[in-house]
Amino acid sequence: MVAHSRTSLRVDRLRPLNLPRPVDIELDHHTLPTAVTSEGRRKVVESVREIWQVDDEWWRDRLARRYVEVVLAGGGHVVLYEDQMTGKWFMQDP
């Protein structure tokens, strides 16, 4: 067992995890990603695993996003999404 440290929890030490990062996307004629550029590095999309749409909070600040989970060259995979209100693309780890 671990002894209680008797220190109080501090909200200022909390940090968000897996924040979306802005990226540049190259699209094919079906508007599917073919390449992702992040932090100056371009990676080719080998395949699309899944696509889904989220439309929410239409009664407040509308949220409209198209998500695309892709496999990148070299085997990694990420989740990309297009903010359909701004047209900007973002990347998150799955």
C-alpha beads as a LAMMPS data file, in Angstrom:
LAMMPS data file: protein, C-alpha beads

94 atoms
93 bonds

1 atom types
1 bond types

-500.0 500.0 xlo xhi
-500.0 500.0 ylo yhi
-500.0 500.0 zlo zhi

Masses

1 110.0

Atoms # bond

1 1 1 0.000 0.000 0.000
2 1 1 1.038 3.583 -0.602
3 1 1 0.961 5.964 2.340
4 1 1 -1.270 9.025 2.011
5 1 1 0.891 12.083 1.350
6 1 1 -1.510 14.352 3.255
7 1 1 -1.229 16.934 0.503
8 1 1 -4.346 18.480 -0.928
9 1 1 -5.272 18.114 -4.566
10 1 1 -4.265 21.110 -6.667
11 1 1 -6.288 22.075 -9.701
12 1 1 -3.412 24.153 -11.108
13 1 1 -1.464 20.923 -11.702
14 1 1 -4.114 19.409 -13.968
15 1 1 -3.418 19.453 -17.687
16 1 1 -5.437 18.296 -20.648
17 1 1 -4.314 15.198 -22.518
18 1 1 -4.351 14.514 -26.245
19 1 1 -5.239 18.018 -27.380
20 1 1 -5.953 18.349 -31.092
21 1 1 -3.098 19.804 -33.162
22 1 1 -3.696 21.866 -36.313
23 1 1 -2.494 20.169 -39.516
24 1 1 -2.485 20.708 -43.262
25 1 1 -4.297 18.048 -45.253
26 1 1 -4.137 16.993 -48.896
27 1 1 -7.444 15.575 -50.138
28 1 1 -8.378 13.351 -53.053
29 1 1 -11.381 13.912 -55.342
30 1 1 -13.617 12.155 -52.758
31 1 1 -12.433 14.675 -50.083
32 1 1 -10.546 11.933 -48.209
33 1 1 -7.088 12.688 -46.787
34 1 1 -4.111 11.492 -48.842
35 1 1 -1.352 13.231 -46.854
36 1 1 -0.936 15.037 -43.518
37 1 1 1.608 17.774 -42.777
38 1 1 2.293 18.480 -39.108
39 1 1 5.223 20.400 -37.642
40 1 1 6.838 20.579 -41.081
41 1 1 6.710 16.804 -41.674
42 1 1 4.557 15.315 -44.406
43 1 1 3.187 11.794 -44.007
44 1 1 1.287 9.861 -46.645
45 1 1 -2.042 8.263 -45.738
46 1 1 -1.964 4.561 -46.609
47 1 1 -5.587 3.788 -45.807
48 1 1 -8.748 5.101 -44.187
49 1 1 -10.013 2.966 -41.318
50 1 1 -13.203 4.757 -40.319
51 1 1 -15.203 7.926 -41.032
52 1 1 -17.865 9.474 -38.824
53 1 1 -19.691 12.768 -38.401
54 1 1 -20.512 14.672 -35.208
55 1 1 -23.165 17.408 -35.207
56 1 1 -23.893 18.671 -31.733
57 1 1 -24.881 21.652 -29.630
58 1 1 -26.957 23.203 -32.395
59 1 1 -28.840 25.088 -29.669
60 1 1 -25.650 26.845 -28.401
61 1 1 -22.315 27.033 -30.159
62 1 1 -22.791 24.593 -33.003
63 1 1 -20.261 21.789 -33.341
64 1 1 -19.924 20.131 -36.744
65 1 1 -16.958 17.820 -37.334
66 1 1 -16.058 15.097 -39.805
67 1 1 -13.663 12.568 -38.298
68 1 1 -11.399 10.274 -40.321
69 1 1 -9.204 7.626 -38.696
70 1 1 -6.260 6.887 -40.999
71 1 1 -3.218 4.616 -41.181
72 1 1 -0.055 6.540 -42.052
73 1 1 2.931 5.343 -44.047
74 1 1 5.120 3.445 -41.615
75 1 1 2.198 1.935 -39.715
76 1 1 1.087 4.611 -37.259
77 1 1 -2.511 5.711 -37.151
78 1 1 -4.171 8.962 -36.105
79 1 1 -7.595 10.549 -36.008
80 1 1 -8.056 13.588 -38.204
81 1 1 -11.042 15.881 -38.061
82 1 1 -12.312 18.779 -40.087
83 1 1 -14.045 21.551 -38.188
84 1 1 -16.809 22.108 -40.700
85 1 1 -17.594 25.526 -39.261
86 1 1 -14.093 26.856 -40.087
87 1 1 -12.782 24.368 -42.678
88 1 1 -9.644 23.768 -40.566
89 1 1 -8.203 20.297 -39.964
90 1 1 -6.812 18.878 -36.710
91 1 1 -5.053 15.682 -35.636
92 1 1 -5.349 13.619 -32.445
93 1 1 -3.878 10.325 -31.346
94 1 1 -6.571 7.631 -31.143

Bonds

1 1 1 2
2 1 2 3
3 1 3 4
4 1 4 5
5 1 5 6
6 1 6 7
7 1 7 8
8 1 8 9
9 1 9 10
10 1 10 11
11 1 11 12
12 1 12 13
13 1 13 14
14 1 14 15
15 1 15 16
16 1 16 17
17 1 17 18
18 1 18 19
19 1 19 20
20 1 20 21
21 1 21 22
22 1 22 23
23 1 23 24
24 1 24 25
25 1 25 26
26 1 26 27
27 1 27 28
28 1 28 29
29 1 29 30
30 1 30 31
31 1 31 32
32 1 32 33
33 1 33 34
34 1 34 35
35 1 35 36
36 1 36 37
37 1 37 38
38 1 38 39
39 1 39 40
40 1 40 41
41 1 41 42
42 1 42 43
43 1 43 44
44 1 44 45
45 1 45 46
46 1 46 47
47 1 47 48
48 1 48 49
49 1 49 50
50 1 50 51
51 1 51 52
52 1 52 53
53 1 53 54
54 1 54 55
55 1 55 56
56 1 56 57
57 1 57 58
58 1 58 59
59 1 59 60
60 1 60 61
61 1 61 62
62 1 62 63
63 1 63 64
64 1 64 65
65 1 65 66
66 1 66 67
67 1 67 68
68 1 68 69
69 1 69 70
70 1 70 71
71 1 71 72
72 1 72 73
73 1 73 74
74 1 74 75
75 1 75 76
76 1 76 77
77 1 77 78
78 1 78 79
79 1 79 80
80 1 80 81
81 1 81 82
82 1 82 83
83 1 83 84
84 1 84 85
85 1 85 86
86 1 86 87
87 1 87 88
88 1 88 89
89 1 89 90
90 1 90 91
91 1 91 92
92 1 92 93
93 1 93 94
